[in-house]
Amino acid sequence: MDIHERGTKKWTSLMMPEHHGMLQKMWSGLLDEDMPVISEDKQEDMQVDIECAVKYDKEIRVTYHEERSVDTVVGKIASVNHRQRRLEMLVPEEYGLVFISYDKLVDTELM
């Protein structure tokens, strides 16, 4: 005997639009991440990684906080803009040129 489970299909016809909206809001809220607090030691380590990546033209993995989630990109640093406090990274596969604010940095790792 094979039971064919329809999952949520059988319940969606009973849901009101308000329920659907509330469920979407609840699920999106569960995936949100707050900006982690970065210690001074970690900030110094990230600064050393960034300086080495620029000096030796190496690829670097940068993890940063972007709109309630954490994103990671791998690429080369095109320039460091100290006046605007941001990195300008060249990420060829996905994004092209990416601008990352110093305040949003979570982690760095030389490749």
Secondary structure, DSSP 8 states (H G I E B T S, - for coil): ------TTHHHHTT--HHHHHHHHHHHHHHT--------HHHHHHHHHHHHHHHHTT-EEEEEEEETTEEEEEEEEEEEEETTTTEEEEEETTTTEEEEEEGGGEEEEEE-
